[in-house]
Amino acid sequence: MLRVTKLADYGIVIMTHLASQGRSSYNARDIAAEVRLPLPVVSKILKLLAKNGLLESRRGIKGGYGLARKPGEITVAQIIRALEGPIAVTECTDRVRGDCGLETGCPVRTNWHLINRAIYQALETITLAEMTQPLIEPLVSLSNSFKPGPFQVL
């Protein structure tokens, strides 16, 4: 199963929340309360996002965290990379050589690279601004002629 880690998921939740609020500065405690996540987790995520240039950190009484760029200029892929590192479906697609014993003779390695590139491109096209809006179009289009068989689940 392909799955986004909790850290990346929470980071996307936090960034979407910040983008949808319209304020310029948020403190970690308020963010944690508003998104209903533990403060230590939120603090860790905010620091990583700031370190990677997606958030700006301000000190002082009116300090806190704010988006470093407009929501339309930040992608889901950038958020995931900031929190998890390179986006890779398998070990052979993470650009670190030698992680897999089958790497040199793997018959499907190039296909994994194709799949990894497709997933990366999809995540790179979805912006934080889009994440703040309800989904209007279905991600998958099913034709009217599709009728599930006895073992197919919709």
PETAMO-V867467 format. One record per backbone hydrogen bond with DSSP energy under -1.0 kcal/mol. CO is the residue of the C=O (numbers start at 1). NH is the residue of the N-H. E is the energy in kcal/mol with one decimal. If there is no record, write none. Layout:
CO_NH_E + CO_NH_E
This chain:
5_9_-2.7 + 6_10_-3.3 + 7_11_-2.2 + 8_12_-2.3 + 9_13_-2.2 + 10_14_-2.8 + 11_15_-2.7 + 12_16_-2.5 + 13_17_-2.2 + 14_18_-2.6 + 15_19_-2.4 + 16_20_-1.6 + 26_65_-3.4 + 27_31_-2.3 + 28_32_-2.7 + 29_33_-2.0 + 30_34_-2.6 + 31_35_-2.6 + 32_37_-1.9 + 38_42_-2.3 + 39_43_-2.9 + 40_44_-2.1 + 41_45_-2.3 + 42_46_-2.9 + 43_47_-2.2 + 44_48_-2.1 + 45_49_-2.6 + 46_50_-2.3 + 47_51_-2.6 + 48_52_-1.6 + 49_54_-2.6 + 49_55_-1.2 + 50_53_-1.7 + 54_68_-2.4 + 56_66_-2.0 + 58_64_-2.3 + 60_63_-1.8 + 64_58_-3.2 + 65_26_-1.9 + 66_56_-3.4 + 70_73_-2.3 + 71_74_-1.1 + 71_128_-1.1 + 71_129_-1.3 + 74_128_-2.8 + 75_79_-1.7 + 76_80_-2.5 + 77_81_-2.7 + 78_82_-2.1 + 79_83_-1.5 + 80_84_-3.0 + 81_85_-1.9 + 90_93_-1.3 + 91_94_-1.1 + 100_103_-1.1 + 108_112_-2.1 + 109_113_-1.9 + 110_114_-1.8 + 111_115_-2.3 + 112_116_-3.0 + 113_117_-2.5 + 114_118_-1.9 + 115_119_-2.3 + 116_120_-2.7 + 117_121_-2.7 + 118_122_-2.0 + 119_123_-2.4 + 120_124_-2.2 + 121_125_-1.0 + 123_77_-1.5 + 126_76_-2.5 + 127_131_-1.6 + 130_133_-1.3 + 143_146_-1.3 + 149_152_-1.2
